[in-house]
Amino acid sequence: MENSATENARAKAEILCKASGSTLGQLLNIDYNWGELNVYSRTSYEVEDCIQPLMAMSKCSAPEIEPDDIEVSDAVAFTWEIQSSATEQEKFGNIIETVQAIVGKMGQKNVWAAVFIVVVLIGGSITWKIIADNKEKQQAELERIETEKRIAAWEAEMNNTILDSSVPSGQRVTDSISGHTVMVKTAGQLTLEAFTLLSDSGKAVDGLNLLEKVAQKGYRSSLDAAYLVARLHYPGEDSSDSIQQIKNYLSETLKKDGKDAHQMMSRIVKTDSTYYKALYELGCDFLAGEIRTGKADSRDLPKALEYFKRGLTFATQANDNEYISKCSRRIEALQ
């Protein structure tokens, strides 16, 4: 009987596992609760005295007693390991077939018990799926938040980035990880924006700060910004009306120092030896001497002439008539 119960339990367990899309693993536990059953009755009976003579005369014997059948049942619980390996479609696709199979094993009278078992099992599978989906959603949400944080940090970095380009418009930059794209401003674009601010008396200080930020990058594309900052630092009147107007706006903010201006122009030429505007200003520095260089006995006419000639060469290559004329007049005056 025990063998039959074990085989029947395993068959039912395999059917239930099939319904949930799982496979039956190893047997983990057997719980067999039993108890002794004592069946007894009295082994003697009494007959009244008045009946005994009659029984003797009729030669009666003791009545026959036919005992009823006694049904005895026992219970055993098997616990197997369940191994999940099926897809969601496999888990829920054969519910009706499984119910029919269980009914066939358990008998028609237990159909509702079979349905109940399957429903409970499927409910457990659905609960597991909900928990798994919630975990996936939580993980996806955490990943989304981290991605947004990283993109925000990247955008902040890009907002403080100046591209080394003279193009007067922003350029698209794409994050290699997220694919997110932003517009990043170039040195040429920011130089134009700074000059626009400098031309407004109420925004001139902001314009100077932006111009100095671009100039400090040291790019070849930021040399125009560095040149304008140096021009603003020269003491005295500027030959350009627009630059002189900016100097007036910044009169209380900007420290005019010929030595600083001279050093800025020298760094520009060191970065780009063909930058003829700075070559012209350096020629003027050595022509004027201490007032523009900040050094005593720094007036050097041969060196001034050399810078003017170099400036003329590169201004001619650039077809810049304004500086061709400026350099030519200085050269004629010194020769």
PEKAMO-V125987 format. One record per residue. N is the residue number from 1. OMEGA is omega in whole degrees, -180 to 180 (none if undefined). Layout:
BEGIN
n=N omega=OMEGA
n=N omega=OMEGA
END
This chain:
BEGIN
n=1 omega=180
n=2 omega=179
n=3 omega=180
n=4 omega=179
n=5 omega=-180
n=6 omega=-180
n=7 omega=-180
n=8 omega=180
n=9 omega=-180
n=10 omega=179
n=11 omega=179
n=12 omega=-180
n=13 omega=179
n=14 omega=178
n=15 omega=-180
n=16 omega=178
n=17 omega=178
n=18 omega=-179
n=19 omega=-177
n=20 omega=179
n=21 omega=-179
n=22 omega=175
n=23 omega=-178
n=24 omega=-179
n=25 omega=-177
n=26 omega=178
n=27 omega=-175
n=28 omega=-173
n=29 omega=173
n=30 omega=180
n=31 omega=-176
n=32 omega=180
n=33 omega=-180
n=34 omega=177
n=35 omega=-179
n=36 omega=178
n=37 omega=180
n=38 omega=178
n=39 omega=-178
n=40 omega=175
n=41 omega=179
n=42 omega=-177
n=43 omega=179
n=44 omega=176
n=45 omega=-175
n=46 omega=177
n=47 omega=-177
n=48 omega=-175
n=49 omega=-177
n=50 omega=-177
n=51 omega=-176
n=52 omega=178
n=53 omega=179
n=54 omega=-180
n=55 omega=-180
n=56 omega=-179
n=57 omega=-178
n=58 omega=-178
n=59 omega=179
n=60 omega=175
n=61 omega=179
n=62 omega=-179
n=63 omega=176
n=64 omega=-179
n=65 omega=179
n=66 omega=-177
n=67 omega=175
n=68 omega=175
n=69 omega=178
n=70 omega=179
n=71 omega=180
n=72 omega=179
n=73 omega=179
n=74 omega=-177
n=75 omega=176
n=76 omega=-179
n=77 omega=179
n=78 omega=177
n=79 omega=179
n=80 omega=171
n=81 omega=179
n=82 omega=180
n=83 omega=-178
n=84 omega=-180
n=85 omega=-174
n=86 omega=175
n=87 omega=179
n=88 omega=-180
n=89 omega=179
n=90 omega=-179
n=91 omega=-171
n=92 omega=-174
n=93 omega=-173
n=94 omega=-176
n=95 omega=-177
n=96 omega=180
n=97 omega=-179
n=98 omega=179
n=99 omega=-179
n=100 omega=-179
n=101 omega=180
n=102 omega=178
n=103 omega=179
n=104 omega=180
n=105 omega=-172
n=106 omega=-178
n=107 omega=-175
n=108 omega=-176
n=109 omega=-179
n=110 omega=-176
n=111 omega=-179
n=112 omega=175
n=113 omega=179
n=114 omega=178
n=115 omega=-180
n=116 omega=-180
n=117 omega=-179
n=118 omega=-180
n=119 omega=179
n=120 omega=-179
n=121 omega=179
n=122 omega=177
n=123 omega=177
n=124 omega=178
n=125 omega=179
n=126 omega=178
n=127 omega=178
n=128 omega=-180
n=129 omega=179
n=130 omega=179
n=131 omega=180
n=132 omega=179
n=133 omega=179
n=134 omega=179
n=135 omega=179
n=136 omega=179
n=137 omega=178
n=138 omega=179
n=139 omega=179
n=140 omega=179
n=141 omega=177
n=142 omega=179
n=143 omega=179
n=144 omega=-180
n=145 omega=180
n=146 omega=179
n=147 omega=179
n=148 omega=178
n=149 omega=-178
n=150 omega=178
n=151 omega=179
n=152 omega=178
n=153 omega=179
n=154 omega=179
n=155 omega=178
n=156 omega=178
n=157 omega=-180
n=158 omega=179
n=159 omega=178
n=160 omega=-179
n=161 omega=175
n=162 omega=-179
n=163 omega=179
n=164 omega=-179
n=165 omega=177
n=166 omega=179
n=167 omega=-175
n=168 omega=179
n=169 omega=-178
n=170 omega=179
n=171 omega=-179
n=172 omega=176
n=173 omega=-176
n=174 omega=176
n=175 omega=-175
n=176 omega=-177
n=177 omega=-175
n=178 omega=-176
n=179 omega=-180
n=180 omega=-175
n=181 omega=176
n=182 omega=175
n=183 omega=179
n=184 omega=-176
n=185 omega=-180
n=186 omega=177
n=187 omega=179
n=188 omega=180
n=189 omega=-178
n=190 omega=177
n=191 omega=177
n=192 omega=178
n=193 omega=179
n=194 omega=-179
n=195 omega=177
n=196 omega=178
n=197 omega=-180
n=198 omega=-179
n=199 omega=179
n=200 omega=-175
n=201 omega=-179
n=202 omega=-178
n=203 omega=-175
n=204 omega=-180
n=205 omega=177
n=206 omega=178
n=207 omega=179
n=208 omega=179
n=209 omega=179
n=210 omega=-180
n=211 omega=180
n=212 omega=178
n=213 omega=179
n=214 omega=-178
n=215 omega=-178
n=216 omega=179
n=217 omega=179
n=218 omega=177
n=219 omega=169
n=220 omega=-180
n=221 omega=179
n=222 omega=-178
n=223 omega=177
n=224 omega=178
n=225 omega=179
n=226 omega=180
n=227 omega=-179
n=228 omega=177
n=229 omega=179
n=230 omega=179
n=231 omega=-179
n=232 omega=-178
n=233 omega=-180
n=234 omega=176
n=235 omega=178
n=236 omega=-179
n=237 omega=177
n=238 omega=-178
n=239 omega=179
n=240 omega=180
n=241 omega=-178
n=242 omega=179
n=243 omega=178
n=244 omega=178
n=245 omega=178
n=246 omega=179
n=247 omega=178
n=248 omega=178
n=249 omega=-175
n=250 omega=-174
n=251 omega=-178
n=252 omega=-177
n=253 omega=-171
n=254 omega=175
n=255 omega=-179
n=256 omega=-177
n=257 omega=-178
n=258 omega=-179
n=259 omega=178
n=260 omega=-180
n=261 omega=180
n=262 omega=179
n=263 omega=178
n=264 omega=180
n=265 omega=179
n=266 omega=179
n=267 omega=179
n=268 omega=-179
n=269 omega=178
n=270 omega=178
n=271 omega=-179
n=272 omega=-176
n=273 omega=-180
n=274 omega=-178
n=275 omega=-169
n=276 omega=179
n=277 omega=177
n=278 omega=177
n=279 omega=178
n=280 omega=-179
n=281 omega=177
n=282 omega=175
n=283 omega=177
n=284 omega=179
n=285 omega=-177
n=286 omega=175
n=287 omega=-178
n=288 omega=179
n=289 omega=-168
n=290 omega=-176
n=291 omega=-179
n=292 omega=-179
n=293 omega=-177
n=294 omega=179
n=295 omega=178
n=296 omega=178
n=297 omega=-179
n=298 omega=178
n=299 omega=-175
n=300 omega=-175
n=301 omega=178
n=302 omega=179
n=303 omega=178
n=304 omega=180
n=305 omega=179
n=306 omega=180
n=307 omega=180
n=308 omega=-179
n=309 omega=178
n=310 omega=177
n=311 omega=180
n=312 omega=-179
n=313 omega=-175
n=314 omega=175
n=315 omega=178
n=316 omega=178
n=317 omega=-179
n=318 omega=-178
n=319 omega=178
n=320 omega=-174
n=321 omega=180
n=322 omega=-178
n=323 omega=172
n=324 omega=-180
n=325 omega=-179
n=326 omega=-178
n=327 omega=-178
n=328 omega=180
n=329 omega=178
n=330 omega=-180
n=331 omega=179
n=332 omega=-178
n=333 omega=-176
n=334 omega=-179
n=335 omega=none
END
